[in-house]
Amino acid sequence: MEESNMAFNVGDSVQPKTGGRKMTVTAVNGDEVECVWGILGEEGDKRTFKAQDLSPYHEEGDFGVC
């Protein structure tokens, strides 16, 4: 599957393709995606990534249903 054309939307949970913490998309401008990690709506660390460097966030392991 080709992921370089993947579109992200504000509120999506993403992570760098190389791995890393869960981040939330706060803005999308063309192929640039601004992300924040921490709690959305509070002051957090922000960084802008190229869309092709991100993938949808997924947690490792099976946590089951509570």
DAPETA-V503525 format. One record per residue. N is the residue number from 1. SS is DSSP state (~ for helix, > for strand, _ for the rest). PHI is phi in degrees with one decimal (none if undefined). OMEGA is omega in degrees with one decimal (none if undefined). Layout:
N_SS_PHI_OMEGA, N_SS_PHI_OMEGA
//
This chain:
1___none_179.2, 2___-85.1_-177.3, 3___-99.4_-175.6, 4___-67.4_179.4, 5___-98.6_-177.4, 6___-65.8_178.6, 7___-98.8_176.8, 8___-111.6_179.8, 9___-124.5_175.7, 10___-55.1_-179.6, 11___98.6_178.2, 12___-65.4_172.7, 13_>_-95.7_-176.5, 14_>_-135.7_173.1, 15_>_-152.1_175.2, 16_>_-61.3_178.1, 17___-60.3_179.1, 18___-78.4_-178.6, 19___101.4_178.9, 20___149.3_-175.8, 21___-72.8_174.6, 22___-68.7_178.0, 23_>_-128.6_177.4, 24_>_-114.4_178.1, 25_>_-71.7_179.4, 26_>_-110.4_178.7, 27_>_-162.3_175.8, 28_>_-130.2_178.9, 29_>_-134.3_-176.3, 30___66.1_179.4, 31___-94.7_176.5, 32_>_-103.0_-176.3, 33_>_-124.0_177.2, 34_>_-88.8_-177.2, 35_>_-127.8_174.4, 36_>_-131.9_171.2, 37_>_-118.3_-166.9, 38___121.3_-178.5, 39___-90.4_179.9, 40___-59.4_-179.5, 41___97.0_175.6, 42___-110.7_178.7, 43___-63.6_179.0, 44___-143.9_177.6, 45_>_-75.6_179.9, 46_>_-115.3_175.7, 47_>_-155.7_177.0, 48_>_-104.4_-179.4, 49_>_-121.1_166.7, 50_>_-76.7_-176.9, 51_~_-55.7_-177.5, 52_~_-68.6_178.8, 53_~_-92.8_-177.7, 54_>_-114.9_171.9, 55_>_-138.5_176.2, 56_>_-59.0_-178.9, 57___-72.2_171.6, 58___-142.2_179.4, 59___-92.3_177.1, 60___-77.1_174.8, 61___91.1_-179.1, 62___-112.3_-177.3, 63___-95.1_178.7, 64___69.4_-179.4, 65___-112.5_-179.6, 66___-91.9_none
//
